[in-house]
Amino acid sequence: MVIMNQSGFPRELLDQPPEVRLHYFKSPGSTIMHKNLKIAFNQACRSIREPAGASIILIIGPSGVGKTTLLLLLTKKILEESLEQMLDNPAWIPIVCVEAPAPGKGSFRWKPFYKDILIAVDEPGIDYKINYESGSIRRGNDGKIVVTGRATEDSLRLAMENALIHRKPYTLAVDEFQHIGKMAGEQLLQAHMDCVKSVVNVTKVPWTGFGTYQLLDFLELSPQLSRRTKTIHFPRYDLRNDADIKEFKRVLQQLQYQMPLAETPRLKQEYWEFCYERSIGNIGTLITWLTDAYDLCLSDNGGNTLTLEHLKATAKSASECQKMASDAIEGEEKLTDSDKKSNDLRQKLGFDIEETKKHKEGSAKGGKQLNNNSKSRQTKQPFKRKATRDPVGG
């Protein structure tokens, strides 16, 4: 029988070595389903199952908000729900997950990305289906796909497209999607987006991209892609919103209870402002930081409890947080509707020009006249005299 103390972890962990206690705090089972994560998770699940004509689903948020955690949760959920269907059809894969590699020099390179997708799909019989260049793409003795240096970008793309067509996943999930447009000018970025659109058209498999607010630049430069893209905003917690601060404190409290320590840290009660300041309201950044602080605490003679000194020693610098906050606020403003944006849209559509005003006034007058005529027709009844006074007497 496992005995839990008031802090929410097994009491016997306090007798374990520091690495065991740290592993417990870092374990995937300790993932906290907080409000913003839950909203983005539900929206993404619905969009992946029913894309409603969208070629690309973009899940956008600041760096460190927890997008990779969201991808892991989505993958787990989709695989669990698809297990029975996968048993009936072993060739089917409900979701394929890859990460767009960051270009070391120059712009994004598609060849290694196609290779990563092929390996993630792990298409059976690849050496029988693909023979564009003899031996360039085959299955090795260990059963894994081998792509030799002779494989060209075109042959890899064709192999990748055929693999997705055969596997028929709900979506191709791409983490760090903004890397595709890194160090690319307007024309090259347009070419990259046209490539994505072409692959989606051929395979009929929508892409789900997880990335930062840099993805908004993709939509601005590619109107055609924008029309076929569904955007899901995964925001940080905002200090100006009372409900957000309440949720941030709740997460802090849950995290402090998950640390196997003799004395529960007072993160929520005493240090929440500093925790918010150096995480800018991003839960992913907060958890990574608290993991480092907890590790430092354990190495400090076993650590009785986590203190402000541990937090300060492992926190991001103020200048780093300023840059993070500026990028996040700028991205949030682009995704947030306002009266000014609405007025600008109305002006662009022509609501305030003279011709439009005359049309609106004419429509109003016509409607008023129609209503008056309707009233007069309703009050006049056939074969009935109007109410008048008849003359009497001689």
Secondary structure, DSSP 4 states (H G I P E B T S, - for coil): -PPB-TTSSBGGGGGS-HHHHHHHHHSGGG----HHHHHHHHHHHHHHH--TT-SEEEEE--TTSSHHHHHHHHHHHHHHHHHHHHHH-TT--SEEEEEPPPPSSSS--HHHHHHHHHHHHT-TTHHHH--SSTTSEEE-TTS-EEE-TT--HHHHHHHHHHHHHHH--SEEEEETGGGGGTT--HHHHHHHHHHHHHHHHHH---EEEEE-TTHHHHHHH-HHHHHTEEEEE-----TT-HHHHHHHHHHHHHHHHTS--SS---HHHHSHHHHHHTTTT-HHHHHHHHHHHHHHHHHTTT-SS--HHHHHHHSPPHHHHHHHHHHHHHHHHHHS--HHHHHHHHHHHTTTSHHHHHHHHHHHHHHHHHHHHHHHHHH--TT-----PPP---
